[in-house]
C-alpha cells in the first residue's frame, strides 16, 4: 500500500518539475512556457505589448501548486520535511537553470558558425539616444552570446522611429560578451528624438544572413 502511494506521488513530482521549466527563464531571459505558447500561435499575454495577464506564468503556477500540494500529501508521512525540501529545491532550480542553459548551449554549439552560432539577450542591454535635427546617435550596450567560432558580427538596433546604420564588430569566440558601441541613424519623421530604453530589438548579420531579435 505504501509503495503504491509513493508511486502515485511521482506524478506530482513530475508536475512540479514541469512547472519549474515552464516558469523559469533561461540565460536569454526567455521561458519555456512563453515558447510553447508562441509555437502554438498563442500570445502568452492577454494584452498587446506584453501587458495584461501572463498566461504561461499563470499556467505554470497552477501546475506548480498542484504538484507541490500533491507531492507533500503523498510523501509527508514518510518524509516529514518534504515541503521545506521542495521549496528549497524550487528556489535553487530558478537560480541554477539560466547558468545551466548557458553552459549547455556553449557545449552544443561549440563548433558552429554563421548566424546560428550567436544569440542576443535583452537582459542587461540598453541604448541611450540623442539627436540633432533628424540625426540620431545611440550609445548602446548589448549582451551577445557567441557559442561558436565566429569572430565578427554586424549588428544594428531596430526602432520604428529611426533607421540606424549597422556596425561590424569583433567578438571573442565561445563566450558571453557585453558590447558597448555607438550607432548613427536618421529619424523617419520629425526631430528631437531622445531618451533611453532597455527593450531594444536588434538585427544581426553574419555571412550575408540577417536575423532579427525582438
PAROKOL-493012 format. One line per 2 residues: their letters; for each residue y negated, x, z negated of N, C-alpha, C, O. Coordinates in nm, 2 decimals, always signed. Example, Ala and Ser with C-alpha at 12.3 -4.5 7.8 and 13.67 -1.06 7.14 Angstrom:
BEGIN
as> +0.57 +1.32 -0.78 +0.45 +1.23 -0.78 +0.33 +1.32 -0.78 +0.33 +1.42 -0.85; +0.22 +1.28 -0.71 +0.11 +1.37 -0.71 +0.00 +1.29 -0.79 -0.11 +1.34 -0.80 .
% end
This chain:
BEGIN
xx> +0.12 +0.08 +0.00 +0.00 +0.00 +0.00 -0.12 +0.09 +0.00 -0.22 +0.06 +0.07; -0.12 +0.19 -0.09 -0.24 +0.28 -0.09 -0.26 +0.35 +0.04 -0.37 +0.37 +0.08 .
xx> -0.15 +0.40 +0.10 -0.16 +0.47 +0.23 -0.22 +0.38 +0.33 -0.30 +0.43 +0.42; -0.18 +0.25 +0.34 -0.23 +0.16 +0.43 -0.38 +0.14 +0.42 -0.45 +0.13 +0.51 .
xx> -0.42 +0.13 +0.29 -0.57 +0.11 +0.26 -0.65 +0.23 +0.31 -0.75 +0.21 +0.36; -0.60 +0.35 +0.28 -0.67 +0.47 +0.32 -0.68 +0.48 +0.48 -0.78 +0.53 +0.53 .
xx> -0.57 +0.44 +0.54 -0.57 +0.44 +0.69 -0.68 +0.35 +0.75 -0.75 +0.38 +0.84; -0.69 +0.23 +0.68 -0.80 +0.14 +0.72 -0.94 +0.20 +0.70 -1.03 +0.17 +0.78 .
xx> -0.95 +0.28 +0.60 -1.08 +0.34 +0.57 -1.12 +0.44 +0.68 -1.24 +0.46 +0.70; -1.02 +0.49 +0.76 -1.06 +0.58 +0.86 -1.15 +0.52 +0.97 -1.23 +0.59 +1.02 .
xx> -1.12 +0.39 +1.00 -1.21 +0.32 +1.09 -1.35 +0.32 +1.05 -1.45 +0.33 +1.13; -1.38 +0.31 +0.92 -1.51 +0.31 +0.87 -1.57 +0.45 +0.87 -1.69 +0.47 +0.89 .
xx> -1.49 +0.55 +0.85 -1.54 +0.69 +0.87 -1.58 +0.72 +1.01 -1.68 +0.78 +1.03; -1.50 +0.67 +1.11 -1.54 +0.68 +1.25 -1.67 +0.61 +1.28 -1.75 +0.66 +1.35 .
xx> -1.69 +0.49 +1.22 -1.81 +0.42 +1.24 -1.93 +0.50 +1.18 -2.03 +0.50 +1.24; -1.91 +0.56 +1.07 -2.02 +0.64 +1.00 -2.06 +0.76 +1.09 -2.18 +0.78 +1.11 .
xx> -1.96 +0.83 +1.14 -1.98 +0.95 +1.22 -2.05 +0.90 +1.35 -2.14 +0.97 +1.40; -2.00 +0.79 +1.41 -2.06 +0.74 +1.54 -2.21 +0.71 +1.52 -2.29 +0.74 +1.60 .
xx> -2.24 +0.64 +1.41 -2.38 +0.61 +1.38 -2.46 +0.73 +1.36 -2.58 +0.73 +1.41; -2.41 +0.84 +1.30 -2.49 +0.96 +1.29 -2.52 +1.02 +1.43 -2.63 +1.07 +1.45 .
xx> -2.43 +1.02 +1.52 -2.45 +1.07 +1.65 -2.56 +0.98 +1.73 -2.64 +1.03 +1.80; -2.55 +0.85 +1.70 -2.65 +0.76 +1.77 -2.79 +0.78 +1.71 -2.88 +0.77 +1.79 .
xx> -2.80 +0.81 +1.59 -2.93 +0.82 +1.52 -2.99 +0.95 +1.53 -3.12 +0.97 +1.54; -2.91 +1.06 +1.53 -2.97 +1.20 +1.52 -3.03 +1.25 +1.65 -2.97 +1.22 +1.75 .
xx> -3.14 +1.32 +1.64 -3.20 +1.38 +1.75 -3.14 +1.52 +1.78 -3.11 +1.60 +1.68; -3.12 +1.56 +1.90 -3.07 +1.69 +1.94 -3.19 +1.79 +1.94 -3.30 +1.76 +1.90 .
xx> -3.16 +1.91 +1.99 -3.26 +2.01 +1.99 -3.38 +1.98 +2.09 -3.49 +2.04 +2.07; -3.36 +1.88 +2.18 -3.47 +1.84 +2.27 -3.54 +1.72 +2.21 -3.63 +1.66 +2.28 .
xx> -3.51 +1.68 +2.09 -3.57 +1.57 +2.02 -3.53 +1.43 +2.09 -3.60 +1.34 +2.09; -3.41 +1.43 +2.15 -3.35 +1.31 +2.21 -3.23 +1.26 +2.13 -3.16 +1.35 +2.07 .
xx> -3.21 +1.13 +2.12 -3.09 +1.08 +2.05 -2.99 +1.03 +2.15 -3.02 +0.99 +2.26; -2.86 +1.03 +2.11 -2.76 +0.98 +2.19 -2.77 +0.83 +2.21 -2.74 +0.77 +2.31 .
xx> -2.83 +0.76 +2.11 -2.85 +0.62 +2.12 -2.94 +0.58 +2.23 -2.92 +0.49 +2.30; -3.06 +0.66 +2.24 -3.15 +0.63 +2.35 -3.09 +0.66 +2.48 -3.11 +0.58 +2.58 .
xx> -3.01 +0.76 +2.49 -2.94 +0.80 +2.62 -2.85 +0.69 +2.66 -2.84 +0.66 +2.78; -2.77 +0.63 +2.57 -2.68 +0.53 +2.60 -2.75 +0.40 +2.66 -2.71 +0.35 +2.76 .
xx> -2.86 +0.37 +2.59 -2.94 +0.25 +2.63 -3.00 +0.28 +2.77 -3.00 +0.19 +2.86; -3.05 +0.40 +2.80 -3.10 +0.43 +2.93 -3.00 +0.43 +3.04 -3.03 +0.39 +3.15 .
xx> -2.88 +0.48 +3.01 -2.77 +0.48 +3.11 -2.73 +0.34 +3.14 -2.70 +0.31 +3.26; -2.74 +0.25 +3.05 -2.71 +0.10 +3.07 -2.83 +0.03 +3.14 -2.82 -0.09 +3.17 .
xx> -2.94 +0.10 +3.16 -3.06 +0.04 +3.22 -3.14 -0.04 +3.13 -3.21 -0.13 +3.17; -3.12 -0.02 +3.00 -3.20 -0.10 +2.90 -3.29 -0.01 +2.82 -3.25 +0.10 +2.78 .
xx> -3.41 -0.05 +2.81 -3.51 +0.03 +2.73 -3.47 +0.03 +2.58 -3.44 -0.08 +2.53; -3.47 +0.14 +2.52 -3.44 +0.15 +2.37 -3.55 +0.09 +2.29 -3.53 +0.08 +2.17 .
xx> -3.66 +0.06 +2.35 -3.78 +0.00 +2.28 -3.80 -0.14 +2.33 -3.78 -0.17 +2.45; -3.84 -0.23 +2.24 -3.87 -0.37 +2.28 -4.01 -0.38 +2.35 -4.03 -0.48 +2.42 .
xx> -4.10 -0.29 +2.33 -4.23 -0.29 +2.40 -4.25 -0.17 +2.48 -4.17 -0.07 +2.47; -4.35 -0.17 +2.57 -4.38 -0.05 +2.65 -4.44 +0.06 +2.57 -4.48 +0.04 +2.46 .
xx> -4.44 +0.18 +2.63 -4.50 +0.30 +2.57 -4.43 +0.33 +2.43 -4.50 +0.37 +2.34; -4.30 +0.31 +2.42 -4.22 +0.34 +2.30 -4.28 +0.27 +2.18 -4.31 +0.34 +2.08 .
xx> -4.30 +0.15 +2.19 -4.35 +0.07 +2.07 -4.27 -0.05 +2.05 -4.18 -0.08 +2.13; -4.29 -0.12 +1.94 -4.21 -0.23 +1.90 -4.08 -0.19 +1.83 -4.09 -0.09 +1.76 .
xx> -3.98 -0.26 +1.83 -3.85 -0.23 +1.77 -3.78 -0.12 +1.84 -3.76 -0.13 +1.97; -3.73 -0.02 +1.77 -3.64 +0.08 +1.84 -3.50 +0.04 +1.83 -3.43 +0.06 +1.72 .
xx> -3.45 -0.02 +1.94 -3.32 -0.08 +1.93 -3.20 +0.01 +1.90 -3.11 -0.03 +1.83; -3.21 +0.13 +1.96 -3.10 +0.23 +1.93 -3.09 +0.27 +1.78 -2.98 +0.28 +1.73 .
xx> -3.21 +0.28 +1.72 -3.21 +0.31 +1.58 -3.16 +0.20 +1.50 -3.09 +0.21 +1.40; -3.21 +0.07 +1.53 -3.16 -0.05 +1.46 -3.01 -0.06 +1.47 -2.94 -0.09 +1.37 .
xx> -2.95 -0.04 +1.59 -2.81 -0.04 +1.61 -2.74 +0.06 +1.53 -2.64 +0.04 +1.46; -2.79 +0.18 +1.53 -2.73 +0.29 +1.45 -2.73 +0.27 +1.30 -2.63 +0.30 +1.24 .
xx> -2.84 +0.21 +1.25 -2.85 +0.19 +1.11 -2.75 +0.08 +1.07 -2.69 +0.08 +0.96; -2.73 -0.02 +1.15 -2.64 -0.13 +1.12 -2.49 -0.07 +1.12 -2.42 -0.10 +1.02 .
xx> -2.46 +0.01 +1.22 -2.32 +0.07 +1.22 -2.31 +0.16 +1.10 -2.20 +0.17 +1.04; -2.42 +0.24 +1.06 -2.41 +0.33 +0.95 -2.39 +0.26 +0.82 -2.30 +0.30 +0.74 .
xx> -2.46 +0.15 +0.80 -2.44 +0.07 +0.67 -2.30 +0.02 +0.66 -2.24 +0.02 +0.56; -2.25 -0.04 +0.78 -2.11 -0.09 +0.78 -2.01 +0.02 +0.75 -1.92 +0.00 +0.67 .
xx> -2.03 +0.14 +0.81 -1.94 +0.25 +0.79 -1.94 +0.30 +0.65 -1.84 +0.33 +0.59; -2.06 +0.32 +0.59 -2.07 +0.37 +0.46 -2.02 +0.27 +0.35 -1.94 +0.31 +0.26 .
xx> -2.05 +0.15 +0.37 -2.00 +0.05 +0.27 -1.85 +0.04 +0.28 -1.78 +0.03 +0.18; -1.80 +0.03 +0.40 -1.65 +0.02 +0.42 -1.58 +0.14 +0.37 -1.48 +0.13 +0.30 .
xx> -1.63 +0.26 +0.40 -1.57 +0.39 +0.35 -1.57 +0.39 +0.20 -1.46 +0.43 +0.14; -1.68 +0.36 +0.14 -1.69 +0.36 -0.01 -1.59 +0.26 -0.07 -1.52 +0.29 -0.17 .
xx> -1.58 +0.14 -0.01 -1.49 +0.04 -0.06 -1.35 +0.09 -0.06 -1.27 +0.06 -0.16; -1.30 +0.15 +0.05 -1.16 +0.18 +0.06 -1.12 +0.31 -0.01 -1.01 +0.33 -0.06 .
xx> -1.22 +0.40 -0.03 -1.19 +0.53 -0.08 -1.23 +0.56 -0.23 -1.19 +0.65 -0.29; -1.32 +0.47 -0.28 -1.37 +0.49 -0.42 -1.26 +0.49 -0.52 -1.27 +0.57 -0.62 .
xx> -1.16 +0.40 -0.51 -1.06 +0.40 -0.62 -0.99 +0.54 -0.63 -0.95 +0.58 -0.74; -0.98 +0.61 -0.52 -0.91 +0.74 -0.53 -1.01 +0.85 -0.54 -0.98 +0.96 -0.60 .
xx> -1.13 +0.84 -0.48 -1.24 +0.94 -0.49 -1.36 +0.88 -0.54 -1.45 +0.83 -0.46; -1.38 +0.88 -0.67 -1.50 +0.81 -0.74 -1.64 +0.85 -0.69 -1.73 +0.78 -0.69 .
xx> -1.65 +0.98 -0.64 -1.78 +1.03 -0.60 -1.79 +1.02 -0.45 -1.88 +1.09 -0.39; -1.72 +0.94 -0.38 -1.72 +0.93 -0.23 -1.86 +0.90 -0.18 -1.90 +0.95 -0.08 .
xx> -1.93 +0.81 -0.24 -2.06 +0.77 -0.19 -2.16 +0.88 -0.19 -2.23 +0.90 -0.09; -2.17 +0.96 -0.30 -2.26 +1.07 -0.31 -2.22 +1.18 -0.21 -2.31 +1.24 -0.15 .
xx> -2.09 +1.19 -0.18 -2.05 +1.29 -0.08 -2.09 +1.25 +0.06 -2.13 +1.33 +0.14; -2.08 +1.12 +0.08 -2.12 +1.06 +0.22 -2.26 +1.08 +0.24 -2.31 +1.13 +0.35 .
xx> -2.35 +1.05 +0.14 -2.49 +1.07 +0.15 -2.53 +1.21 +0.18 -2.61 +1.24 +0.27; -2.47 +1.31 +0.10 -2.50 +1.45 +0.13 -2.45 +1.49 +0.27 -2.52 +1.57 +0.33 .
xx> -2.34 +1.44 +0.31 -2.29 +1.47 +0.44 -2.38 +1.42 +0.55 -2.40 +1.49 +0.65; -2.43 +1.30 +0.54 -2.52 +1.24 +0.63 -2.65 +1.33 +0.65 -2.70 +1.35 +0.76 .
xx> -2.70 +1.37 +0.53 -2.83 +1.45 +0.53 -2.80 +1.58 +0.60 -2.88 +1.63 +0.68; -2.69 +1.64 +0.57 -2.65 +1.77 +0.63 -2.64 +1.76 +0.78 -2.68 +1.85 +0.85 .
xx> -2.57 +1.65 +0.82 -2.55 +1.63 +0.96 -2.68 +1.62 +1.04 -2.70 +1.68 +1.15; -2.78 +1.55 +0.99 -2.91 +1.53 +1.05 -2.98 +1.67 +1.07 -3.04 +1.69 +1.18 .
xx> -2.97 +1.76 +0.97 -3.03 +1.89 +0.98 -2.95 +1.99 +1.07 -3.01 +2.07 +1.14; -2.82 +1.98 +1.07 -2.74 +2.07 +1.14 -2.72 +2.04 +1.29 -2.71 +2.12 +1.38 .
xx> -2.73 +1.91 +1.32 -2.70 +1.86 +1.46 -2.79 +1.92 +1.56 -2.73 +1.97 +1.66; -2.92 +1.93 +1.55 -3.00 +1.99 +1.65 -2.98 +2.14 +1.67 -2.98 +2.19 +1.78 .
xx> -2.94 +2.21 +1.56 -2.91 +2.35 +1.57 -2.78 +2.37 +1.65 -2.77 +2.46 +1.73; -2.68 +2.28 +1.62 -2.55 +2.29 +1.69 -2.57 +2.26 +1.83 -2.50 +2.33 +1.92 .
xx> -2.64 +2.16 +1.87 -2.66 +2.12 +2.01 -2.72 +2.23 +2.09 -2.69 +2.26 +2.21; -2.82 +2.30 +2.03 -2.89 +2.41 +2.10 -2.79 +2.53 +2.12 -2.78 +2.58 +2.23 .
xx> -2.71 +2.56 +2.02 -2.61 +2.67 +2.04 -2.50 +2.63 +2.14 -2.46 +2.72 +2.22; -2.46 +2.51 +2.14 -2.36 +2.46 +2.24 -2.41 +2.47 +2.38 -2.34 +2.52 +2.47 .
xx> -2.54 +2.43 +2.40 -2.59 +2.43 +2.54 -2.61 +2.58 +2.58 -2.59 +2.61 +2.70; -2.65 +2.66 +2.49 -2.67 +2.81 +2.53 -2.54 +2.87 +2.57 -2.53 +2.95 +2.66 .
xx> -2.43 +2.82 +2.51 -2.30 +2.87 +2.54 -2.24 +2.81 +2.67 -2.19 +2.89 +2.76; -2.26 +2.68 +2.69 -2.20 +2.61 +2.80 -2.28 +2.66 +2.93 -2.21 +2.68 +3.04 .
xx> -2.41 +2.68 +2.92 -2.49 +2.71 +3.04 -2.53 +2.86 +3.05 -2.63 +2.89 +3.11; -2.45 +2.94 +2.98 -2.49 +3.08 +2.97 -2.50 +3.15 +3.11 -2.59 +3.23 +3.13 .
xx> -2.42 +3.11 +3.20 -2.42 +3.18 +3.33 -2.48 +3.09 +3.44 -2.46 +3.12 +3.56; -2.55 +2.99 +3.41 -2.61 +2.90 +3.51 -2.74 +2.96 +3.56 -2.80 +3.05 +3.50 .
xx> -2.79 +2.91 +3.68 -2.92 +2.95 +3.73 -2.98 +2.82 +3.80 -2.91 +2.72 +3.81; -3.10 +2.84 +3.84 -3.17 +2.73 +3.90 -3.22 +2.62 +3.80 -3.22 +2.65 +3.68 .
xx> -3.25 +2.51 +3.85 -3.32 +2.40 +3.76 -3.23 +2.36 +3.65 -3.27 +2.31 +3.55; -3.09 +2.37 +3.67 -3.00 +2.32 +3.56 -2.99 +2.42 +3.45 -2.93 +2.39 +3.34 .
xx> -3.05 +2.54 +3.46 -3.05 +2.63 +3.35 -3.16 +2.62 +3.25 -3.16 +2.69 +3.15; -3.25 +2.53 +3.27 -3.37 +2.51 +3.18 -3.38 +2.37 +3.13 -3.33 +2.27 +3.20 .
xx> -3.44 +2.35 +3.02 -3.48 +2.22 +2.96 -3.62 +2.23 +2.90 -3.66 +2.34 +2.86; -3.68 +2.12 +2.89 -3.81 +2.11 +2.83 -3.81 +2.02 +2.71 -3.75 +1.91 +2.72 .
xx> -3.88 +2.06 +2.60 -3.88 +1.97 +2.48 -4.03 +1.94 +2.45 -4.11 +2.03 +2.44; -4.06 +1.81 +2.44 -4.20 +1.77 +2.40 -4.22 +1.81 +2.25 -4.34 +1.82 +2.21 .
xx> -4.12 +1.83 +2.18 -4.14 +1.87 +2.04 -4.21 +2.00 +2.03 -4.16 +2.10 +2.09; -4.32 +2.01 +1.96 -4.40 +2.13 +1.94 -4.47 +2.17 +2.07 -4.52 +2.28 +2.08 .
xx> -4.47 +2.09 +2.17 -4.55 +2.11 +2.29 -4.69 +2.04 +2.28 -4.69 +1.93 +2.23; -4.79 +2.10 +2.33 -4.92 +2.04 +2.31 -5.02 +2.10 +2.42 -5.00 +2.21 +2.47 .
xx> -5.12 +2.02 +2.46 -5.22 +2.06 +2.55 -5.36 +2.02 +2.50 -5.37 +1.90 +2.45; -5.46 +2.10 +2.51 -5.60 +2.07 +2.48 -5.68 +2.07 +2.61 -5.66 +2.17 +2.69 .
xx> -5.76 +1.97 +2.64 -5.82 +1.96 +2.76 -5.98 +1.97 +2.75 -6.04 +1.91 +2.65; -6.04 +2.04 +2.84 -6.18 +2.05 +2.85 -6.22 +2.03 +3.00 -6.15 +2.08 +3.09 .
xx> -6.34 +1.97 +3.02 -6.38 +1.95 +3.16 -6.52 +1.99 +3.19 -6.60 +1.99 +3.09; -6.55 +2.02 +3.31 -6.68 +2.05 +3.36 -6.70 +1.98 +3.49 -6.64 +2.03 +3.59 .
xx> -6.77 +1.87 +3.50 -6.77 +1.79 +3.62 -6.63 +1.73 +3.63 -6.58 +1.67 +3.54; -6.57 +1.74 +3.75 -6.44 +1.69 +3.78 -6.33 +1.79 +3.76 -6.21 +1.77 +3.78 .
xx> -6.37 +1.92 +3.72 -6.28 +2.03 +3.70 -6.23 +2.02 +3.55 -6.31 +2.00 +3.46; -6.10 +2.04 +3.53 -6.04 +2.03 +3.40 -5.96 +2.15 +3.37 -5.88 +2.20 +3.46 .
xx> -5.97 +2.21 +3.25 -5.89 +2.32 +3.21 -5.81 +2.27 +3.09 -5.85 +2.21 +3.00; -5.68 +2.31 +3.10 -5.59 +2.27 +2.99 -5.53 +2.40 +2.93 -5.47 +2.48 +3.00 .
xx> -5.54 +2.41 +2.80 -5.48 +2.51 +2.72 -5.35 +2.45 +2.66 -5.35 +2.37 +2.57; -5.24 +2.50 +2.71 -5.11 +2.43 +2.68 -5.01 +2.53 +2.61 -5.01 +2.65 +2.63 .
xx> -4.93 +2.47 +2.52 -4.82 +2.54 +2.46 -4.70 +2.46 +2.48 -4.69 +2.34 +2.44; -4.60 +2.51 +2.56 -4.48 +2.44 +2.59 -4.35 +2.50 +2.53 -4.35 +2.62 +2.52 .
xx> -4.26 +2.42 +2.49 -4.13 +2.46 +2.44 -4.03 +2.45 +2.55 -3.99 +2.34 +2.60; -3.97 +2.56 +2.60 -3.88 +2.57 +2.71 -3.75 +2.63 +2.66 -3.75 +2.73 +2.59 .
xx> -3.64 +2.57 +2.70 -3.51 +2.63 +2.68 -3.45 +2.69 +2.81 -3.43 +2.62 +2.90; -3.43 +2.82 +2.81 -3.37 +2.89 +2.92 -3.23 +2.93 +2.89 -3.21 +3.04 +2.83 .
xx> -3.13 +2.84 +2.92 -3.00 +2.87 +2.88 -2.93 +2.98 +2.96 -2.85 +3.05 +2.91; -2.97 +2.99 +3.09 -2.90 +3.08 +3.18 -2.97 +3.21 +3.21 -3.04 +3.27 +3.13 .
xx> -2.96 +3.24 +3.34 -3.00 +3.38 +3.39 -3.14 +3.38 +3.46 -3.18 +3.49 +3.50; -3.21 +3.27 +3.47 -3.34 +3.27 +3.54 -3.44 +3.35 +3.46 -3.43 +3.35 +3.33 .
xx> -3.53 +3.41 +3.53 -3.63 +3.49 +3.46 -3.78 +3.45 +3.50 -3.87 +3.51 +3.45; -3.79 +3.35 +3.59 -3.92 +3.30 +3.63 -3.91 +3.15 +3.64 -3.81 +3.09 +3.67 .
xx> -4.03 +3.09 +3.61 -4.04 +2.94 +3.61 -4.17 +2.90 +3.67 -4.27 +2.96 +3.63; -4.18 +2.79 +3.74 -4.30 +2.73 +3.79 -4.32 +2.60 +3.72 -4.23 +2.52 +3.73 .
xx> -4.43 +2.58 +3.66 -4.45 +2.46 +3.57 -4.59 +2.41 +3.58 -4.69 +2.49 +3.60; -4.61 +2.28 +3.56 -4.74 +2.22 +3.55 -4.73 +2.10 +3.47 -4.63 +2.02 +3.47 .
xx> -4.84 +2.07 +3.39 -4.85 +1.94 +3.32 -4.87 +1.82 +3.41 -4.93 +1.84 +3.51; -4.82 +1.71 +3.37 -4.84 +1.59 +3.45 -4.92 +1.49 +3.37 -4.89 +1.45 +3.26 .
xx> -5.04 +1.45 +3.43 -5.12 +1.35 +3.37 -5.17 +1.25 +3.48 -5.19 +1.30 +3.60; -5.18 +1.13 +3.45 -5.22 +1.03 +3.56 -5.37 +1.05 +3.60 -5.40 +1.02 +3.71 .
xx> -5.45 +1.11 +3.51 -5.59 +1.12 +3.53 -5.63 +1.25 +3.61 -5.73 +1.26 +3.67; -5.53 +1.35 +3.61 -5.57 +1.49 +3.66 -5.46 +1.54 +3.74 -5.34 +1.52 +3.71 .
xx> -5.49 +1.61 +3.85 -5.40 +1.68 +3.93 -5.41 +1.83 +3.89 -5.51 +1.90 +3.92; -5.31 +1.88 +3.83 -5.31 +2.02 +3.79 -5.23 +2.11 +3.88 -5.14 +2.07 +3.95 .
xx> -5.28 +2.24 +3.90 -5.21 +2.34 +3.97 -5.10 +2.39 +3.89 -5.10 +2.40 +3.77; -4.99 +2.43 +3.96 -4.87 +2.49 +3.90 -4.90 +2.64 +3.86 -4.98 +2.71 +3.92 .
xx> -4.83 +2.69 +3.76 -4.83 +2.83 +3.72 -4.69 +2.88 +3.72 -4.60 +2.82 +3.68; -4.68 +3.00 +3.78 -4.55 +3.07 +3.77 -4.55 +3.17 +3.66 -4.64 +3.25 +3.64 .
xx> -4.45 +3.16 +3.57 -4.45 +3.24 +3.45 -4.31 +3.31 +3.44 -4.21 +3.26 +3.48; -4.32 +3.42 +3.37 -4.19 +3.50 +3.34 -4.13 +3.44 +3.21 -4.21 +3.40 +3.11 .
xx> -4.00 +3.43 +3.20 -3.93 +3.37 +3.08 -3.81 +3.46 +3.05 -3.74 +3.51 +3.14; -3.78 +3.49 +2.92 -3.66 +3.56 +2.89 -3.54 +3.48 +2.91 -3.55 +3.35 +2.90 .
xx> -3.43 +3.54 +2.93 -3.30 +3.47 +2.96 -3.24 +3.43 +2.82 -3.26 +3.49 +2.72; -3.16 +3.32 +2.83 -3.07 +3.28 +2.71 -3.15 +3.26 +2.58 -3.11 +3.32 +2.48 .
xx> -3.26 +3.19 +2.59 -3.34 +3.18 +2.47 -3.43 +3.06 +2.47 -3.45 +2.99 +2.58; -3.48 +3.02 +2.35 -3.58 +2.92 +2.34 -3.72 +2.99 +2.34 -3.74 +3.09 +2.28 .
xx> -3.81 +2.94 +2.43 -3.94 +3.01 +2.45 -4.05 +2.91 +2.42 -4.05 +2.79 +2.46; -4.16 +2.96 +2.35 -4.28 +2.89 +2.34 -4.38 +2.95 +2.43 -4.43 +3.06 +2.40 .
xx> -4.42 +2.88 +2.54 -4.51 +2.94 +2.64 -4.65 +2.89 +2.62 -4.67 +2.76 +2.60; -4.74 +2.98 +2.61 -4.88 +2.94 +2.60 -4.96 +2.99 +2.72 -4.95 +3.11 +2.75 .
xx> -5.02 +2.90 +2.79 -5.09 +2.94 +2.91 -5.20 +2.83 +2.95 -5.21 +2.73 +2.89; -5.28 +2.87 +3.05 -5.39 +2.78 +3.09 -5.36 +2.72 +3.23 -5.30 +2.78 +3.31 .
xx> -5.40 +2.59 +3.25 -5.38 +2.53 +3.38 -5.52 +2.47 +3.42 -5.60 +2.43 +3.34; -5.54 +2.47 +3.55 -5.66 +2.41 +3.61 -5.63 +2.30 +3.70 -5.54 +2.30 +3.78 .
xx> -5.72 +2.20 +3.70 -5.70 +2.08 +3.78 -5.82 +2.00 +3.81 -5.93 +2.04 +3.76; -5.81 +1.90 +3.89 -5.92 +1.81 +3.93 -5.89 +1.67 +3.88 -5.78 +1.62 +3.89 .
xx> -6.00 +1.61 +3.82 -5.98 +1.47 +3.79 -5.98 +1.38 +3.91 -6.05 +1.40 +4.01; -5.89 +1.28 +3.91 -5.88 +1.19 +4.02 -6.00 +1.09 +4.03 -6.06 +1.06 +4.13 .
xx> -6.05 +1.05 +3.91 -6.16 +0.95 +3.90 -6.25 +0.99 +3.79 -6.20 +1.01 +3.67; -6.38 +0.99 +3.81 -6.47 +1.01 +3.70 -6.48 +1.16 +3.66 -6.43 +1.25 +3.72 .
xx> -6.56 +1.18 +3.55 -6.58 +1.31 +3.49 -6.57 +1.30 +3.34 -6.56 +1.19 +3.28; -6.58 +1.42 +3.27 -6.58 +1.42 +3.13 -6.45 +1.40 +3.06 -6.45 +1.36 +2.94 .
xx> -6.34 +1.44 +3.12 -6.21 +1.43 +3.06 -6.20 +1.54 +2.95 -6.22 +1.66 +2.98; -6.16 +1.50 +2.83 -6.14 +1.59 +2.72 -6.05 +1.53 +2.62 -6.02 +1.41 +2.61 .
xx> -6.00 +1.62 +2.53 -5.91 +1.58 +2.42 -5.79 +1.66 +2.41 -5.78 +1.77 +2.46; -5.69 +1.61 +2.34 -5.56 +1.68 +2.32 -5.45 +1.58 +2.32 -5.47 +1.46 +2.30 .
xx> -5.33 +1.63 +2.35 -5.21 +1.54 +2.35 -5.08 +1.62 +2.32 -5.07 +1.74 +2.36; -4.99 +1.56 +2.24 -4.86 +1.62 +2.22 -4.75 +1.55 +2.30 -4.64 +1.60 +2.31 .
xx> -4.79 +1.45 +2.37 -4.69 +1.37 +2.45 -4.71 +1.41 +2.60 -4.76 +1.33 +2.68; -4.67 +1.53 +2.63 -4.70 +1.59 +2.76 -4.58 +1.59 +2.85 -4.48 +1.65 +2.81 .
xx> -4.59 +1.53 +2.96 -4.48 +1.54 +3.07 -4.51 +1.66 +3.15 -4.63 +1.70 +3.17; -4.41 +1.72 +3.20 -4.42 +1.84 +3.29 -4.34 +1.83 +3.41 -4.24 +1.76 +3.41 .
xx> -4.37 +1.91 +3.51 -4.29 +1.93 +3.63 -4.25 +2.07 +3.64 -4.34 +2.16 +3.63; -4.12 +2.10 +3.65 -4.07 +2.24 +3.66 -4.01 +2.25 +3.80 -3.93 +2.17 +3.84 .
xx> -4.04 +2.37 +3.86 -3.98 +2.40 +3.99 -3.91 +2.53 +3.98 -3.96 +2.63 +3.93; -3.78 +2.54 +4.03 -3.71 +2.66 +4.04 -3.63 +2.66 +4.17 -3.56 +2.56 +4.20 .
xx> -3.63 +2.76 +4.24 -3.56 +2.78 +4.37 -3.59 +2.66 +4.46 -3.50 +2.62 +4.53; -3.71 +2.62 +4.46 -3.76 +2.51 +4.56 -3.72 +2.37 +4.51 -3.75 +2.28 +4.58 .
xx> -3.66 +2.36 +4.40 -3.62 +2.22 +4.35 -3.71 +2.19 +4.23 -3.73 +2.27 +4.14; -3.76 +2.07 +4.23 -3.85 +2.02 +4.13 -3.79 +1.92 +4.04 -3.71 +1.83 +4.09 .
xx> -3.82 +1.92 +3.91 -3.77 +1.82 +3.82 -3.88 +1.78 +3.72 -3.95 +1.87 +3.67; -3.90 +1.65 +3.70 -4.00 +1.60 +3.61 -3.93 +1.57 +3.47 -3.83 +1.51 +3.47 .
xx> -4.00 +1.61 +3.37 -3.95 +1.58 +3.23 -4.06 +1.50 +3.17 -4.17 +1.54 +3.13; -4.02 +1.37 +3.15 -4.12 +1.27 +3.09 -4.10 +1.24 +2.95 -4.17 +1.16 +2.89 .
% end
